[in-house]
Amino acid sequence: MVRIRLKRVGAKNHPVYRIVVADSRSPRDGKFIEELGTYQPSKQDNNFALDLDRADYWVRQGAQPSETVASFLRKARRIPAS
């Protein structure tokens, strides 16, 4: 199954994540299909960037978002595009 999930790329004690589309069998930081955005938990406001069109495409194709990514999708849909 294809999942939309987080991949950690940050340094020790300074996490930064990429939002990626990956096979559920691949490791967390391993091979992925496409990168959709980033998440920086250390920032206070506007701490994630997401390509909503591509995320919607993957969801239509059957990809299952993780709980965290699903919350980002809900937030991105509420915020009007600038």
CYANA upper distance limits for C-alpha pairs under 8 A (distance plus 0.5 A):
  1 MET  CA     23 ASP  CA      6.47
  1 MET  CA     24 SER  CA      6.15
  1 MET  CA     25 ARG  CA      8.47
  1 MET  CA     63 ALA  CA      7.62
  1 MET  CA     64 GLN  CA      8.40
  2 VAL  CA     21 VAL  CA      7.37
  2 VAL  CA     22 ALA  CA      6.20
  2 VAL  CA     23 ASP  CA      5.03
  2 VAL  CA     24 SER  CA      6.17
  2 VAL  CA     62 GLY  CA      7.80
  2 VAL  CA     63 ALA  CA      5.34
  2 VAL  CA     64 GLN  CA      6.98
  3 ARG  CA     21 VAL  CA      6.25
  3 ARG  CA     22 ALA  CA      5.99
  3 ARG  CA     23 ASP  CA      6.54
  3 ARG  CA     24 SER  CA      6.25
  3 ARG  CA     63 ALA  CA      5.59
  3 ARG  CA     64 GLN  CA      5.24
  3 ARG  CA     65 PRO  CA      6.02
  3 ARG  CA     66 SER  CA      7.50
  4 ILE  CA     19 ILE  CA      7.44
  4 ILE  CA     20 VAL  CA      6.14
  4 ILE  CA     21 VAL  CA      4.96
  4 ILE  CA     22 ALA  CA      6.86
  4 ILE  CA     63 ALA  CA      6.95
  4 ILE  CA     64 GLN  CA      6.53
  4 ILE  CA     65 PRO  CA      4.89
  4 ILE  CA     66 SER  CA      6.65
  4 ILE  CA     69 VAL  CA      7.42
  5 ARG  CA     19 ILE  CA      6.20
  5 ARG  CA     20 VAL  CA      6.10
  5 ARG  CA     21 VAL  CA      6.97
  5 ARG  CA     22 ALA  CA      7.85
  5 ARG  CA     65 PRO  CA      6.66
  5 ARG  CA     66 SER  CA      5.91
  5 ARG  CA     68 THR  CA      8.26
  5 ARG  CA     69 VAL  CA      6.68
  6 LEU  CA     17 TYR  CA      6.35
  6 LEU  CA     18 ARG  CA      6.09
  6 LEU  CA     19 ILE  CA      5.24
  6 LEU  CA     20 VAL  CA      6.61
  6 LEU  CA     28 ARG  CA      7.96
  6 LEU  CA     69 VAL  CA      7.98
  7 LYS  CA     17 TYR  CA      5.80
  7 LYS  CA     18 ARG  CA      5.60
  7 LYS  CA     19 ILE  CA      6.88
  7 LYS  CA     20 VAL  CA      7.23
  7 LYS  CA     28 ARG  CA      6.25
  7 LYS  CA     29 ASP  CA      5.69
  8 ARG  CA     15 PRO  CA      7.30
  8 ARG  CA     16 VAL  CA      6.47
  8 ARG  CA     17 TYR  CA      4.92
  8 ARG  CA     18 ARG  CA      6.94
  8 ARG  CA     28 ARG  CA      8.09
  8 ARG  CA     29 ASP  CA      6.67
  9 VAL  CA     15 PRO  CA      7.53
  9 VAL  CA     16 VAL  CA      6.09
  9 VAL  CA     17 TYR  CA      6.12
  9 VAL  CA     18 ARG  CA      7.55
  9 VAL  CA     29 ASP  CA      8.23
 10 GLY  CA     14 HIS  CA      6.30
 10 GLY  CA     15 PRO  CA      4.89
 10 GLY  CA     16 VAL  CA      4.77
 10 GLY  CA     17 TYR  CA      7.20
 11 ALA  CA     15 PRO  CA      6.57
 11 ALA  CA     16 VAL  CA      8.12
 14 HIS  CA     42 SER  CA      7.97
 15 PRO  CA     40 GLN  CA      7.47
 15 PRO  CA     41 PRO  CA      7.54
 15 PRO  CA     42 SER  CA      8.06
 16 VAL  CA     38 THR  CA      8.02
 16 VAL  CA     39 TYR  CA      6.60
 16 VAL  CA     40 GLN  CA      5.42
 16 VAL  CA     41 PRO  CA      7.44
 17 TYR  CA     38 THR  CA      6.21
 17 TYR  CA     39 TYR  CA      5.53
 17 TYR  CA     40 GLN  CA      6.88
 18 ARG  CA     35 GLU  CA      7.40
 18 ARG  CA     36 LEU  CA      8.03
 18 ARG  CA     37 GLY  CA      6.27
 18 ARG  CA     38 THR  CA      4.79
 18 ARG  CA     39 TYR  CA      6.59
 19 ILE  CA     35 GLU  CA      6.50
 19 ILE  CA     36 LEU  CA      5.88
 19 ILE  CA     37 GLY  CA      5.42
 19 ILE  CA     38 THR  CA      5.93
 19 ILE  CA     39 TYR  CA      7.58
 19 ILE  CA     50 LEU  CA      8.12
 19 ILE  CA     69 VAL  CA      8.02
 20 VAL  CA     32 PHE  CA      7.03
 20 VAL  CA     33 ILE  CA      7.74
 20 VAL  CA     34 GLU  CA      6.16
 20 VAL  CA     35 GLU  CA      4.85
 20 VAL  CA     36 LEU  CA      6.00
 20 VAL  CA     37 GLY  CA      7.67
 21 VAL  CA     32 PHE  CA      6.45
 21 VAL  CA     33 ILE  CA      5.90
 21 VAL  CA     34 GLU  CA      5.71
 21 VAL  CA     35 GLU  CA      6.88
 21 VAL  CA     36 LEU  CA      7.84
 21 VAL  CA     58 TRP  CA      8.44
 21 VAL  CA     63 ALA  CA      8.36
 22 ALA  CA     26 SER  CA      7.50
 22 ALA  CA     31 LYS  CA      7.50
 22 ALA  CA     32 PHE  CA      4.86
 22 ALA  CA     33 ILE  CA      5.82
 22 ALA  CA     34 GLU  CA      7.81
 23 ASP  CA     32 PHE  CA      7.42
 23 ASP  CA     33 ILE  CA      8.18
 26 SER  CA     30 GLY  CA      6.55
 26 SER  CA     31 LYS  CA      6.79
 26 SER  CA     32 PHE  CA      8.22
 27 PRO  CA     31 LYS  CA      7.80
 36 LEU  CA     50 LEU  CA      6.30
 36 LEU  CA     51 ASP  CA      5.93
 36 LEU  CA     54 ARG  CA      7.41
 36 LEU  CA     55 ALA  CA      7.31
 37 GLY  CA     48 PHE  CA      7.86
 37 GLY  CA     49 ALA  CA      5.70
 37 GLY  CA     50 LEU  CA      4.84
 37 GLY  CA     51 ASP  CA      6.64
 38 THR  CA     48 PHE  CA      6.04
 38 THR  CA     49 ALA  CA      5.77
 38 THR  CA     50 LEU  CA      7.13
 39 TYR  CA     47 ASN  CA      6.34
 39 TYR  CA     48 PHE  CA      4.73
 39 TYR  CA     49 ALA  CA      7.04
 40 GLN  CA     47 ASN  CA      5.69
 40 GLN  CA     48 PHE  CA      6.68
 41 PRO  CA     47 ASN  CA      6.72
 42 SER  CA     47 ASN  CA      8.18
 43 LYS  CA     47 ASN  CA      5.83
 48 PHE  CA     72 PHE  CA      8.19
 50 LEU  CA     55 ALA  CA      8.38
 50 LEU  CA     76 ALA  CA      8.07
 51 ASP  CA     55 ALA  CA      6.79
 52 LEU  CA     56 ASP  CA      6.54
 52 LEU  CA     73 LEU  CA      7.83
 52 LEU  CA     76 ALA  CA      7.73
 52 LEU  CA     77 ARG  CA      8.48
 53 ASP  CA     57 TYR  CA      6.75
 54 ARG  CA     58 TRP  CA      6.79
 55 ALA  CA     59 VAL  CA      6.73
 56 ASP  CA     60 ARG  CA      6.66
 57 TYR  CA     61 GLN  CA      6.84
 58 TRP  CA     62 GLY  CA      6.95
 58 TRP  CA     63 ALA  CA      5.95
 59 VAL  CA     63 ALA  CA      5.27
 59 VAL  CA     64 GLN  CA      7.01
 59 VAL  CA     65 PRO  CA      8.18
 65 PRO  CA     69 VAL  CA      6.17
 65 PRO  CA     70 ALA  CA      6.01
 66 SER  CA     70 ALA  CA      6.48
 67 GLU  CA     71 SER  CA      6.88
 68 THR  CA     72 PHE  CA      6.99
 69 VAL  CA     73 LEU  CA      6.72
 70 ALA  CA     74 ARG  CA      6.83
 71 SER  CA     75 LYS  CA      6.73
 72 PHE  CA     76 ALA  CA      6.49
 73 LEU  CA     77 ARG  CA      6.69
 74 ARG  CA     78 ARG  CA      6.96
 75 LYS  CA     79 ILE  CA      6.84
 76 ALA  CA     80 PRO  CA      8.34
